[in-house]
Amino acid sequence: MLEVAFLIALAIGVGVAELSATAIIAVMALAWLLICLFELAVWAEGPRFPALQRRTPAAEEPDEVTPTDTVEPAAITEIRETEQPRGRFWRRRAS
C-alpha cells in the first residue's frame, strides 16, 4: 500500500510541476524501477521467522484393547419442545 501511495503521490507531484510528457514518463519509470528493486531486496532477505516444522511423535506401540475395555456408546436422546405454528402478529392468541 505504501508503494502504491508513493507512486500516486509522485504522479500527482510531477503533474503539478507541469513537466513534459517525456519527463513524467521517465520519472514514473524510475520510481517504478526503485519499487521493483526494493521488492527484490525484501524478497531476497527471506522470511524473518523460520517456518514452523511439525514434529512427528515417536512411534509408540499402541496399547492392546481387550473386549472388556470397550464401552458401548450411550443412546443419544434429544428433547425438543413442540413448536406451535405462528400466525400473523395481529391474529395471535393470547397465551
Buried (B, 14 or more C-beta within 10 A) or exposed (E): EEBEEBBEEBBEEBEEEEBEEEEBEEBBEEBEEBBEEEEEEEEEEEEEEEEEEEEEEEEEEEEEEEEEEEEEEEEEEEEEEEEEEEEEEEEEEEE
